[in-house]
Amino acid sequence: MNKKVKTNCYFCEKNKIPSYKEVDEIAKFVSERARIVGRYKTGVCAKHQRKLTIAVKRTRHLGLLPFSVKI
Ligand SMILES: [Zn+2]
């Protein structure tokens, strides 16, 4: 990938891979109702969005993030 191209992707910029261990970071990409926010809003690239989804599901399974929030 060309590094000179600017991306809006949070994980590309930080040169990180979404991990279930970093709950604070992942929580930024989850909405008020505990839903995963779409790529068109957060600017995360396809590759990282896929990993993010898996990470969020893992954190939910561990009980670190809720599955749903009723408002
Ligand atoms: Zn990315």
N, CA, C, O and the ligand as a Tripos MOL2 file, in Angstrom:
@<TRIPOS>MOLECULE
protein
  285   283    72     0     0
PROTEIN
NO_CHARGES

@<TRIPOS>ATOM
      1 N           0.8330   -1.2030    0.0000 N.3       1 MET1
      2 CA          0.0000    0.0000    0.0000 C.3       1 MET1
      3 C           0.8680    1.2540    0.0000 C.2       1 MET1
      4 O           1.9060    1.3060    0.6600 O.2       1 MET1
      5 N           0.4320    2.2550   -0.7450 N.am      2 ASN2
      6 CA          1.1690    3.5120   -0.7930 C.3       2 ASN2
      7 C           0.9890    4.2820    0.5120 C.2       2 ASN2
      8 O          -0.1310    4.6010    0.9090 O.2       2 ASN2
      9 N           2.0860    4.5690    1.1600 N.am      3 LYS3
     10 CA          2.0020    5.2120    2.4690 C.3       3 LYS3
     11 C           1.7580    6.7110    2.3760 C.2       3 LYS3
     12 O           1.3740    7.3500    3.3560 O.2       3 LYS3
     13 N           1.9870    7.2730    1.1730 N.am      4 LYS4
     14 CA          1.8150    8.7230    1.0470 C.3       4 LYS4
     15 C           0.3480    9.1240    0.9290 C.2       4 LYS4
     16 O          -0.0110   10.2780    1.1660 O.2       4 LYS4
     17 N          -0.4770    8.1800    0.5690 N.am      5 VAL5
     18 CA         -1.9080    8.4670    0.4530 C.3       5 VAL5
     19 C          -2.4910    8.6190    1.8600 C.2       5 VAL5
     20 O          -2.3140    7.7590    2.7220 O.2       5 VAL5
     21 N          -3.1840    9.7280    2.0630 N.am      6 LYS6
     22 CA         -3.7750    9.9420    3.3870 C.3       6 LYS6
     23 C          -5.0660    9.1560    3.5200 C.2       6 LYS6
     24 O          -5.9030    9.1420    2.6180 O.2       6 LYS6
     25 N          -5.2070    8.5070    4.6510 N.am      7 THR7
     26 CA         -6.4310    7.7680    4.9030 C.3       7 THR7
     27 C          -7.0980    8.3220    6.1480 C.2       7 THR7
     28 O          -6.4650    8.9500    6.9970 O.2       7 THR7
     29 N          -8.3720    8.0740    6.2250 N.am      8 ASN8
     30 CA         -9.0960    8.4780    7.4190 C.3       8 ASN8
     31 C          -9.1350    7.3590    8.4350 C.2       8 ASN8
     32 O          -9.6540    7.5140    9.5400 O.2       8 ASN8
     33 N          -8.5810    6.2380    8.0460 N.am      9 CYS9
     34 CA         -8.6780    5.0700    8.9170 C.3       9 CYS9
     35 C          -7.8360    5.2490   10.1730 C.2       9 CYS9
     36 O          -6.6290    5.4840   10.1100 O.2       9 CYS9
     37 N          -8.4980    5.1320   11.3010 N.am     10 TYR10
     38 CA         -7.8520    5.2980   12.6070 C.3      10 TYR10
     39 C          -6.7320    4.2840   12.7940 C.2      10 TYR10
     40 O          -5.6630    4.6190   13.3050 O.2      10 TYR10
     41 N          -6.9730    3.0690   12.3870 N.am     11 PHE11
     42 CA         -6.0050    1.9910   12.6260 C.3      11 PHE11
     43 C          -4.8300    2.0640   11.6640 C.2      11 PHE11
     44 O          -3.7080    1.7090   12.0240 O.2      11 PHE11
     45 N          -5.0830    2.5260   10.4310 N.am     12 CYS12
     46 CA         -3.9880    2.7130    9.4770 C.3      12 CYS12
     47 C          -3.0720    3.8330    9.9600 C.2      12 CYS12
     48 O          -1.8480    3.7200    9.8880 O.2      12 CYS12
     49 N          -3.6700    4.9040   10.4490 N.am     13 GLU13
     50 CA         -2.8820    6.0390   10.9130 C.3      13 GLU13
     51 C          -2.0070    5.6740   12.0980 C.2      13 GLU13
     52 O          -0.8460    6.0750   12.1710 O.2      13 GLU13
     53 N          -2.5620    4.9230   13.0110 N.am     14 LYS14
     54 CA         -1.8150    4.5330   14.2030 C.3      14 LYS14
     55 C          -0.9670    3.2920   13.9730 C.2      14 LYS14
     56 O          -0.2160    2.8540   14.8440 O.2      14 LYS14
     57 N          -1.1090    2.7380   12.7750 N.am     15 ASN15
     58 CA         -0.3670    1.5290   12.4250 C.3      15 ASN15
     59 C          -0.6410    0.3950   13.4160 C.2      15 ASN15
     60 O           0.2690   -0.2670   13.9140 O.2      15 ASN15
     61 N          -1.9230    0.2030   13.6760 N.am     16 LYS16
     62 CA         -2.3330   -0.8010   14.6520 C.3      16 LYS16
     63 C          -3.3470   -1.7490   14.0380 C.2      16 LYS16
     64 O          -3.9080   -1.4770   12.9760 O.2      16 LYS16
     65 N          -3.5720   -2.8450   14.7060 N.am     17 ILE17
     66 CA         -4.6370   -3.7650   14.3130 C.3      17 ILE17
     67 C          -5.6360   -3.7860   15.4640 C.2      17 ILE17
     68 O          -5.2390   -3.9190   16.6210 O.2      17 ILE17
     69 N          -6.9340   -3.6550   15.1620 N.am     18 PRO18
     70 CA         -7.9330   -3.6770   16.2370 C.3      18 PRO18
     71 C          -7.8120   -4.9500   17.0800 C.2      18 PRO18
     72 O          -7.8260   -6.0650   16.5590 O.2      18 PRO18
     73 N          -7.6950   -4.7530   18.3810 N.am     19 SER19
     74 CA         -7.5280   -5.8990   19.2650 C.3      19 SER19
     75 C          -8.5830   -5.8880   20.3670 C.2      19 SER19
     76 O          -8.9560   -4.8300   20.8740 O.2      19 SER19
     77 N          -9.0520   -7.0590   20.7260 N.am     20 TYR20
     78 CA        -10.0630   -7.1590   21.7780 C.3      20 TYR20
     79 C          -9.5150   -6.7690   23.1450 C.2      20 TYR20
     80 O         -10.2730   -6.5380   24.0870 O.2      20 TYR20
     81 N          -8.1900   -6.6970   23.2440 N.am     21 LYS21
     82 CA         -7.5740   -6.3370   24.5270 C.3      21 LYS21
     83 C          -7.6670   -4.8420   24.8060 C.2      21 LYS21
     84 O          -7.6370   -4.4060   25.9560 O.2      21 LYS21
     85 N          -7.7810   -4.0670   23.7320 N.am     22 GLU22
     86 CA         -7.8410   -2.6140   23.9060 C.3      22 GLU22
     87 C          -9.2890   -2.1550   23.8090 C.2      22 GLU22
     88 O          -9.7490   -1.6840   22.7690 O.2      22 GLU22
     89 N          -9.9770   -2.3050   24.9090 N.am     23 VAL23
     90 CA        -11.4150   -2.0390   24.9320 C.3      23 VAL23
     91 C         -11.7100   -0.5590   24.7390 C.2      23 VAL23
     92 O         -12.6650   -0.2010   24.0500 O.2      23 VAL23
     93 N         -10.8900    0.3090   25.3480 N.am     24 ASP24
     94 CA        -11.1220    1.7540   25.2480 C.3      24 ASP24
     95 C         -11.0880    2.2070   23.7980 C.2      24 ASP24
     96 O         -11.8740    3.0540   23.3740 O.2      24 ASP24
     97 N         -10.1700    1.6320   23.0570 N.am     25 GLU25
     98 CA        -10.0130    1.9970   21.6620 C.3      25 GLU25
     99 C         -11.2000    1.5050   20.8300 C.2      25 GLU25
    100 O         -11.7300    2.2240   19.9820 O.2      25 GLU25
    101 N         -11.5880    0.2990   21.0900 N.am     26 ILE26
    102 CA        -12.6790   -0.3110   20.3380 C.3      26 ILE26
    103 C         -14.0200    0.3400   20.6510 C.2      26 ILE26
    104 O         -14.9040    0.4150   19.7980 O.2      26 ILE26
    105 N         -14.1560    0.8070   21.8840 N.am     27 ALA27
    106 CA        -15.4150    1.4220   22.3090 C.3      27 ALA27
    107 C         -15.7330    2.6850   21.5170 C.2      27 ALA27
    108 O         -16.8840    3.1180   21.4780 O.2      27 ALA27
    109 N         -14.7180    3.2800   20.8820 N.am     28 LYS28
    110 CA        -14.9280    4.4770   20.0620 C.3      28 LYS28
    111 C         -15.7350    4.1580   18.8080 C.2      28 LYS28
    112 O         -16.3840    5.0350   18.2380 O.2      28 LYS28
    113 N         -15.6880    2.9130   18.3900 N.am     29 PHE29
    114 CA        -16.3560    2.5320   17.1530 C.3      29 PHE29
    115 C         -17.6690    1.8130   17.4060 C.2      29 PHE29
    116 O         -18.2040    1.1190   16.5420 O.2      29 PHE29
    117 N         -18.1630    2.0000   18.6090 N.am     30 VAL30
    118 CA        -19.4410    1.3960   18.9900 C.3      30 VAL30
    119 C         -20.3990    2.5230   19.3570 C.2      30 VAL30
    120 O         -20.0240    3.4540   20.0700 O.2      30 VAL30
    121 N         -21.6220    2.4410   18.8750 N.am     31 SER31
    122 CA        -22.5810    3.5220   19.1010 C.3      31 SER31
    123 C         -23.1610    3.4850   20.5090 C.2      31 SER31
    124 O         -22.8600    2.5960   21.3060 O.2      31 SER31
    125 N         -24.0110    4.4870   20.7950 N.am     32 GLU32
    126 CA        -24.6820    4.5780   22.0860 C.3      32 GLU32
    127 C         -25.4610    3.3160   22.4330 C.2      32 GLU32
    128 O         -25.5270    2.8880   23.5850 O.2      32 GLU32
    129 N         -26.0380    2.7520   21.4070 N.am     33 ARG33
    130 CA        -26.8440    1.5540   21.6230 C.3      33 ARG33
    131 C         -26.0250    0.2830   21.4790 C.2      33 ARG33
    132 O         -26.5620   -0.8100   21.2990 O.2      33 ARG33
    133 N         -24.7140    0.4530   21.5610 N.am     34 ALA34
    134 CA        -23.7760   -0.6710   21.5400 C.3      34 ALA34
    135 C         -23.6750   -1.3610   20.1970 C.2      34 ALA34
    136 O         -23.2620   -2.5180   20.1150 O.2      34 ALA34
    137 N         -24.0490   -0.6550   19.1470 N.am     35 ARG35
    138 CA        -23.9230   -1.2310   17.8100 C.3      35 ARG35
    139 C         -22.5970   -0.7900   17.1840 C.2      35 ARG35
    140 O         -22.0750    0.2830   17.4850 O.2      35 ARG35
    141 N         -22.0780   -1.6290   16.3240 N.am     36 ILE36
    142 CA        -20.8370   -1.2810   15.6310 C.3      36 ILE36
    143 C         -21.1600   -0.2210   14.5820 C.2      36 ILE36
    144 O         -22.0700   -0.3940   13.7710 O.2      36 ILE36
    145 N         -20.4070    0.8760   14.6070 N.am     37 VAL37
    146 CA        -20.6660    1.9750   13.6800 C.3      37 VAL37
    147 C         -20.0780    1.6470   12.3150 C.2      37 VAL37
    148 O         -18.9670    1.1280   12.2080 O.2      37 VAL37
    149 N         -20.8450    1.9610   11.2730 N.am     38 GLY38
    150 CA        -20.4530    1.6240    9.9040 C.3      38 GLY38
    151 C         -19.2240    2.3880    9.4260 C.2      38 GLY38
    152 O         -18.8650    3.4300    9.9740 O.2      38 GLY38
    153 N         -18.6050    1.8560    8.4180 N.am     39 ARG39
    154 CA        -17.3980    2.4040    7.8290 C.3      39 ARG39
    155 C         -17.5920    3.8120    7.2520 C.2      39 ARG39
    156 O         -16.7000    4.6560    7.3300 O.2      39 ARG39
    157 N         -18.7560    4.0420    6.6820 N.am     40 TYR40
    158 CA        -19.0250    5.3260    6.0530 C.3      40 TYR40
    159 C         -19.0210    6.4740    7.0560 C.2      40 TYR40
    160 O         -18.8560    7.6320    6.6720 O.2      40 TYR40
    161 N         -19.1990    6.1700    8.3160 N.am     41 LYS41
    162 CA        -19.1950    7.2120    9.3480 C.3      41 LYS41
    163 C         -17.8270    7.3650    9.9960 C.2      41 LYS41
    164 O         -17.3890    8.4820   10.2740 O.2      41 LYS41
    165 N         -17.1610    6.2600   10.2340 N.am     42 THR42
    166 CA        -15.9000    6.3110   10.9830 C.3      42 THR42
    167 C         -14.6930    6.4380   10.0620 C.2      42 THR42
    168 O         -13.6290    6.8720   10.5030 O.2      42 THR42
    169 N         -14.8350    6.0690    8.7900 N.am     43 GLY43
    170 CA        -13.7250    6.1720    7.8530 C.3      43 GLY43
    171 C         -12.7150    5.0400    7.9670 C.2      43 GLY43
    172 O         -11.6360    5.1060    7.3770 O.2      43 GLY43
    173 N         -13.0540    4.0120    8.7160 N.am     44 VAL44
    174 CA        -12.1550    2.8650    8.8460 C.3      44 VAL44
    175 C         -12.1410    2.0990    7.5210 C.2      44 VAL44
    176 O         -13.1800    1.9370    6.8820 O.2      44 VAL44
    177 N         -10.9690    1.6330    7.1160 N.am     45 CYS45
    178 CA        -10.8750    0.9110    5.8500 C.3      45 CYS45
    179 C         -11.4590   -0.5030    5.9800 C.2      45 CYS45
    180 O         -11.6650   -1.0040    7.0850 O.2      45 CYS45
    181 N         -11.7130   -1.1180    4.8520 N.am     46 ALA46
    182 CA        -12.3960   -2.4140    4.8250 C.3      46 ALA46
    183 C         -11.6400   -3.4790    5.6100 C.2      46 ALA46
    184 O         -12.2250   -4.2660    6.3540 O.2      46 ALA46
    185 N         -10.3230   -3.4800    5.4220 N.am     47 LYS47
    186 CA         -9.4840   -4.4750    6.0900 C.3      47 LYS47
    187 C          -9.6080   -4.3660    7.6120 C.2      47 LYS47
    188 O          -9.7650   -5.3660    8.3130 O.2      47 LYS47
    189 N          -9.5330   -3.1240    8.1030 N.am     48 HIS48
    190 CA         -9.5810   -2.9390    9.5440 C.3      48 HIS48
    191 C         -10.9860   -3.0600   10.1070 C.2      48 HIS48
    192 O         -11.1680   -3.4440   11.2620 O.2      48 HIS48
    193 N         -11.9780   -2.7350    9.2920 N.am     49 GLN49
    194 CA        -13.3570   -2.8890    9.7510 C.3      49 GLN49
    195 C         -13.6790   -4.3660   10.0100 C.2      49 GLN49
    196 O         -14.3680   -4.7100   10.9700 O.2      49 GLN49
    197 N         -13.1690   -5.2140    9.1410 N.am     50 ARG50
    198 CA        -13.3660   -6.6570    9.3290 C.3      50 ARG50
    199 C         -12.7730   -7.1130   10.6430 C.2      50 ARG50
    200 O         -13.4010   -7.8510   11.4020 O.2      50 ARG50
    201 N         -11.5420   -6.6600   10.9060 N.am     51 LYS51
    202 CA        -10.8730   -7.0570   12.1510 C.3      51 LYS51
    203 C         -11.5690   -6.4470   13.3580 C.2      51 LYS51
    204 O         -11.6670   -7.0580   14.4220 O.2      51 LYS51
    205 N         -12.0480   -5.2200   13.1610 N.am     52 LEU52
    206 CA        -12.7420   -4.5240   14.2440 C.3      52 LEU52
    207 C         -14.0090   -5.2700   14.6510 C.2      52 LEU52
    208 O         -14.2980   -5.4280   15.8370 O.2      52 LEU52
    209 N         -14.7520   -5.7210   13.6550 N.am     53 THR53
    210 CA        -15.9790   -6.4680   13.9290 C.3      53 THR53
    211 C         -15.6970   -7.7040   14.7740 C.2      53 THR53
    212 O         -16.4080   -7.9930   15.7360 O.2      53 THR53
    213 N         -14.6550   -8.4180   14.3990 N.am     54 ILE54
    214 CA        -14.2900   -9.6160   15.1550 C.3      54 ILE54
    215 C         -13.8910   -9.2340   16.5810 C.2      54 ILE54
    216 O         -14.2640   -9.9020   17.5460 O.2      54 ILE54
    217 N         -13.1270   -8.1490   16.6920 N.am     55 ALA55
    218 CA        -12.6640   -7.6930   18.0080 C.3      55 ALA55
    219 C         -13.8370   -7.2980   18.9050 C.2      55 ALA55
    220 O         -13.8670   -7.6340   20.0880 O.2      55 ALA55
    221 N         -14.8080   -6.5740   18.3220 N.am     56 VAL56
    222 CA        -15.9700   -6.1540   19.1080 C.3      56 VAL56
    223 C         -16.7520   -7.3810   19.5870 C.2      56 VAL56
    224 O         -17.1680   -7.4520   20.7430 O.2      56 VAL56
    225 N         -16.9400   -8.3310   18.6930 N.am     57 LYS57
    226 CA        -17.6910   -9.5360   19.0620 C.3      57 LYS57
    227 C         -16.9780  -10.3100   20.1610 C.2      57 LYS57
    228 O         -17.6140  -10.8760   21.0500 O.2      57 LYS57
    229 N         -15.6490  -10.3280   20.0920 N.am     58 ARG58
    230 CA        -14.8580  -10.9970   21.1210 C.3      58 ARG58
    231 C         -15.0050  -10.2990   22.4690 C.2      58 ARG58
    232 O         -15.1870  -10.9510   23.4970 O.2      58 ARG58
    233 N         -14.9260   -8.9720   22.4580 N.am     59 THR59
    234 CA        -15.0700   -8.2180   23.7100 C.3      59 THR59
    235 C         -16.4520   -8.4260   24.3170 C.2      59 THR59
    236 O         -16.6030   -8.5110   25.5360 O.2      59 THR59
    237 N         -17.4600   -8.5080   23.4470 N.am     60 ARG60
    238 CA        -18.8120   -8.7500   23.9500 C.3      60 ARG60
    239 C         -18.8950  -10.1130   24.6330 C.2      60 ARG60
    240 O         -19.4870  -10.2640   25.7020 O.2      60 ARG60
    241 N         -18.2970  -11.0750   23.9950 N.am     61 HIS61
    242 CA        -18.3110  -12.4260   24.5480 C.3      61 HIS61
    243 C         -17.6380  -12.4700   25.9160 C.2      61 HIS61
    244 O         -18.0390  -13.2310   26.7970 O.2      61 HIS61
    245 N         -16.6030  -11.6380   26.0780 N.am     62 LEU62
    246 CA        -15.8850  -11.5900   27.3470 C.3      62 LEU62
    247 C         -16.6100  -10.7340   28.3860 C.2      62 LEU62
    248 O         -16.2360  -10.7080   29.5590 O.2      62 LEU62
    249 N         -17.6500  -10.0380   27.9370 N.am     63 GLY63
    250 CA        -18.4210   -9.2220   28.8680 C.3      63 GLY63
    251 C         -17.8470   -7.8390   29.0900 C.2      63 GLY63
    252 O         -18.2180   -7.1660   30.0520 O.2      63 GLY63
    253 N         -16.9510   -7.4000   28.2200 N.am     64 LEU64
    254 CA        -16.3340   -6.0830   28.3890 C.3      64 LEU64
    255 C         -17.1260   -4.9790   27.6970 C.2      64 LEU64
    256 O         -17.0330   -3.8060   28.0580 O.2      64 LEU64
    257 N         -17.9040   -5.3790   26.6950 N.am     65 LEU65
    258 CA        -18.8050   -4.4430   26.0280 C.3      65 LEU65
    259 C         -20.1940   -5.0930   25.9960 C.2      65 LEU65
    260 O         -20.3120   -6.3150   25.9090 O.2      65 LEU65
    261 N         -21.2500   -4.2580   26.0680 N.am     66 PRO66
    262 CA        -22.5890   -4.8510   26.0410 C.3      66 PRO66
    263 C         -23.0010   -5.2790   24.6280 C.2      66 PRO66
    264 O         -22.4690   -4.7790   23.6380 O.2      66 PRO66
    265 N         -23.9420   -6.1970   24.5530 N.am     67 PHE67
    266 CA        -24.4850   -6.6280   23.2620 C.3      67 PHE67
    267 C         -25.4870   -5.6070   22.7510 C.2      67 PHE67
    268 O         -25.5460   -5.3100   21.5570 O.2      67 PHE67
    269 N         -26.2760   -5.0750   23.6840 N.am     68 SER68
    270 CA        -27.2340   -4.0590   23.3020 C.3      68 SER68
    271 C         -27.5530   -3.1930   24.5100 C.2      68 SER68
    272 O         -27.4260   -3.6210   25.6570 O.2      68 SER68
    273 N         -27.9720   -1.9600   24.2230 N.am     69 VAL69
    274 CA        -28.3750   -1.0440   25.2770 C.3      69 VAL69
    275 C         -29.7610   -0.5320   24.9290 C.2      69 VAL69
    276 O         -29.9870   -0.0130   23.8350 O.2      69 VAL69
    277 N         -30.6720   -0.6800   25.8510 N.am     70 LYS70
    278 CA        -32.0250   -0.1780   25.6080 C.3      70 LYS70
    279 C         -32.0940    1.2760   26.0490 C.2      70 LYS70
    280 O         -31.6400    1.6390   27.1340 O.2      70 LYS70
    281 N         -32.6720    2.1000   25.1790 N.am     71 ILE71
    282 CA        -32.8100    3.5190   25.5350 C.3      71 ILE71
    283 C         -34.2920    3.8030   25.8010 C.2      71 ILE71
    284 O         -34.6550    4.9360   26.1200 O.2      71 ILE71
    285 ZN         -7.1650    0.7360    7.9950 Zn       72 ZN72
@<TRIPOS>BOND
     1     1     2 1
     2     2     3 1
     3     3     4 2
     4     3     5 am
     5     5     6 1
     6     6     7 1
     7     7     8 2
     8     7     9 am
     9     9    10 1
    10    10    11 1
    11    11    12 2
    12    11    13 am
    13    13    14 1
    14    14    15 1
    15    15    16 2
    16    15    17 am
    17    17    18 1
    18    18    19 1
    19    19    20 2
    20    19    21 am
    21    21    22 1
    22    22    23 1
    23    23    24 2
    24    23    25 am
    25    25    26 1
    26    26    27 1
    27    27    28 2
    28    27    29 am
    29    29    30 1
    30    30    31 1
    31    31    32 2
    32    31    33 am
    33    33    34 1
    34    34    35 1
    35    35    36 2
    36    35    37 am
    37    37    38 1
    38    38    39 1
    39    39    40 2
    40    39    41 am
    41    41    42 1
    42    42    43 1
    43    43    44 2
    44    43    45 am
    45    45    46 1
    46    46    47 1
    47    47    48 2
    48    47    49 am
    49    49    50 1
    50    50    51 1
    51    51    52 2
    52    51    53 am
    53    53    54 1
    54    54    55 1
    55    55    56 2
    56    55    57 am
    57    57    58 1
    58    58    59 1
    59    59    60 2
    60    59    61 am
    61    61    62 1
    62    62    63 1
    63    63    64 2
    64    63    65 am
    65    65    66 1
    66    66    67 1
    67    67    68 2
    68    67    69 am
    69    69    70 1
    70    70    71 1
    71    71    72 2
    72    71    73 am
    73    73    74 1
    74    74    75 1
    75    75    76 2
    76    75    77 am
    77    77    78 1
    78    78    79 1
    79    79    80 2
    80    79    81 am
    81    81    82 1
    82    82    83 1
    83    83    84 2
    84    83    85 am
    85    85    86 1
    86    86    87 1
    87    87    88 2
    88    87    89 am
    89    89    90 1
    90    90    91 1
    91    91    92 2
    92    91    93 am
    93    93    94 1
    94    94    95 1
    95    95    96 2
    96    95    97 am
    97    97    98 1
    98    98    99 1
    99    99   100 2
   100    99   101 am
   101   101   102 1
   102   102   103 1
   103   103   104 2
   104   103   105 am
   105   105   106 1
   106   106   107 1
   107   107   108 2
   108   107   109 am
   109   109   110 1
   110   110   111 1
   111   111   112 2
   112   111   113 am
   113   113   114 1
   114   114   115 1
   115   115   116 2
   116   115   117 am
   117   117   118 1
   118   118   119 1
   119   119   120 2
   120   119   121 am
   121   121   122 1
   122   122   123 1
   123   123   124 2
   124   123   125 am
   125   125   126 1
   126   126   127 1
   127   127   128 2
   128   127   129 am
   129   129   130 1
   130   130   131 1
   131   131   132 2
   132   131   133 am
   133   133   134 1
   134   134   135 1
   135   135   136 2
   136   135   137 am
   137   137   138 1
   138   138   139 1
   139   139   140 2
   140   139   141 am
   141   141   142 1
   142   142   143 1
   143   143   144 2
   144   143   145 am
   145   145   146 1
   146   146   147 1
   147   147   148 2
   148   147   149 am
   149   149   150 1
   150   150   151 1
   151   151   152 2
   152   151   153 am
   153   153   154 1
   154   154   155 1
   155   155   156 2
   156   155   157 am
   157   157   158 1
   158   158   159 1
   159   159   160 2
   160   159   161 am
   161   161   162 1
   162   162   163 1
   163   163   164 2
   164   163   165 am
   165   165   166 1
   166   166   167 1
   167   167   168 2
   168   167   169 am
   169   169   170 1
   170   170   171 1
   171   171   172 2
   172   171   173 am
   173   173   174 1
   174   174   175 1
   175   175   176 2
   176   175   177 am
   177   177   178 1
   178   178   179 1
   179   179   180 2
   180   179   181 am
   181   181   182 1
   182   182   183 1
   183   183   184 2
   184   183   185 am
   185   185   186 1
   186   186   187 1
   187   187   188 2
   188   187   189 am
   189   189   190 1
   190   190   191 1
   191   191   192 2
   192   191   193 am
   193   193   194 1
   194   194   195 1
   195   195   196 2
   196   195   197 am
   197   197   198 1
   198   198   199 1
   199   199   200 2
   200   199   201 am
   201   201   202 1
   202   202   203 1
   203   203   204 2
   204   203   205 am
   205   205   206 1
   206   206   207 1
   207   207   208 2
   208   207   209 am
   209   209   210 1
   210   210   211 1
   211   211   212 2
   212   211   213 am
   213   213   214 1
   214   214   215 1
   215   215   216 2
   216   215   217 am
   217   217   218 1
   218   218   219 1
   219   219   220 2
   220   219   221 am
   221   221   222 1
   222   222   223 1
   223   223   224 2
   224   223   225 am
   225   225   226 1
   226   226   227 1
   227   227   228 2
   228   227   229 am
   229   229   230 1
   230   230   231 1
   231   231   232 2
   232   231   233 am
   233   233   234 1
   234   234   235 1
   235   235   236 2
   236   235   237 am
   237   237   238 1
   238   238   239 1
   239   239   240 2
   240   239   241 am
   241   241   242 1
   242   242   243 1
   243   243   244 2
   244   243   245 am
   245   245   246 1
   246   246   247 1
   247   247   248 2
   248   247   249 am
   249   249   250 1
   250   250   251 1
   251   251   252 2
   252   251   253 am
   253   253   254 1
   254   254   255 1
   255   255   256 2
   256   255   257 am
   257   257   258 1
   258   258   259 1
   259   259   260 2
   260   259   261 am
   261   261   262 1
   262   262   263 1
   263   263   264 2
   264   263   265 am
   265   265   266 1
   266   266   267 1
   267   267   268 2
   268   267   269 am
   269   269   270 1
   270   270   271 1
   271   271   272 2
   272   271   273 am
   273   273   274 1
   274   274   275 1
   275   275   276 2
   276   275   277 am
   277   277   278 1
   278   278   279 1
   279   279   280 2
   280   279   281 am
   281   281   282 1
   282   282   283 1
   283   283   284 2
@<TRIPOS>SUBSTRUCTURE
     1 MET1         2 RESIDUE 1 A MET
     2 ASN2         6 RESIDUE 1 A ASN
     3 LYS3        10 RESIDUE 1 A LYS
     4 LYS4        14 RESIDUE 1 A LYS
     5 VAL5        18 RESIDUE 1 A VAL
     6 LYS6        22 RESIDUE 1 A LYS
     7 THR7        26 RESIDUE 1 A THR
     8 ASN8        30 RESIDUE 1 A ASN
     9 CYS9        34 RESIDUE 1 A CYS
    10 TYR10       38 RESIDUE 1 A TYR
    11 PHE11       42 RESIDUE 1 A PHE
    12 CYS12       46 RESIDUE 1 A CYS
    13 GLU13       50 RESIDUE 1 A GLU
    14 LYS14       54 RESIDUE 1 A LYS
    15 ASN15       58 RESIDUE 1 A ASN
    16 LYS16       62 RESIDUE 1 A LYS
    17 ILE17       66 RESIDUE 1 A ILE
    18 PRO18       70 RESIDUE 1 A PRO
    19 SER19       74 RESIDUE 1 A SER
    20 TYR20       78 RESIDUE 1 A TYR
    21 LYS21       82 RESIDUE 1 A LYS
    22 GLU22       86 RESIDUE 1 A GLU
    23 VAL23       90 RESIDUE 1 A VAL
    24 ASP24       94 RESIDUE 1 A ASP
    25 GLU25       98 RESIDUE 1 A GLU
    26 ILE26      102 RESIDUE 1 A ILE
    27 ALA27      106 RESIDUE 1 A ALA
    28 LYS28      110 RESIDUE 1 A LYS
    29 PHE29      114 RESIDUE 1 A PHE
    30 VAL30      118 RESIDUE 1 A VAL
    31 SER31      122 RESIDUE 1 A SER
    32 GLU32      126 RESIDUE 1 A GLU
    33 ARG33      130 RESIDUE 1 A ARG
    34 ALA34      134 RESIDUE 1 A ALA
    35 ARG35      138 RESIDUE 1 A ARG
    36 ILE36      142 RESIDUE 1 A ILE
    37 VAL37      146 RESIDUE 1 A VAL
    38 GLY38      150 RESIDUE 1 A GLY
    39 ARG39      154 RESIDUE 1 A ARG
    40 TYR40      158 RESIDUE 1 A TYR
    41 LYS41      162 RESIDUE 1 A LYS
    42 THR42      166 RESIDUE 1 A THR
    43 GLY43      170 RESIDUE 1 A GLY
    44 VAL44      174 RESIDUE 1 A VAL
    45 CYS45      178 RESIDUE 1 A CYS
    46 ALA46      182 RESIDUE 1 A ALA
    47 LYS47      186 RESIDUE 1 A LYS
    48 HIS48      190 RESIDUE 1 A HIS
    49 GLN49      194 RESIDUE 1 A GLN
    50 ARG50      198 RESIDUE 1 A ARG
    51 LYS51      202 RESIDUE 1 A LYS
    52 LEU52      206 RESIDUE 1 A LEU
    53 THR53      210 RESIDUE 1 A THR
    54 ILE54      214 RESIDUE 1 A ILE
    55 ALA55      218 RESIDUE 1 A ALA
    56 VAL56      222 RESIDUE 1 A VAL
    57 LYS57      226 RESIDUE 1 A LYS
    58 ARG58      230 RESIDUE 1 A ARG
    59 THR59      234 RESIDUE 1 A THR
    60 ARG60      238 RESIDUE 1 A ARG
    61 HIS61      242 RESIDUE 1 A HIS
    62 LEU62      246 RESIDUE 1 A LEU
    63 GLY63      250 RESIDUE 1 A GLY
    64 LEU64      254 RESIDUE 1 A LEU
    65 LEU65      258 RESIDUE 1 A LEU
    66 PRO66      262 RESIDUE 1 A PRO
    67 PHE67      266 RESIDUE 1 A PHE
    68 SER68      270 RESIDUE 1 A SER
    69 VAL69      274 RESIDUE 1 A VAL
    70 LYS70      278 RESIDUE 1 A LYS
    71 ILE71      282 RESIDUE 1 A ILE
    72 ZN72       285 GROUP 0 **** ****
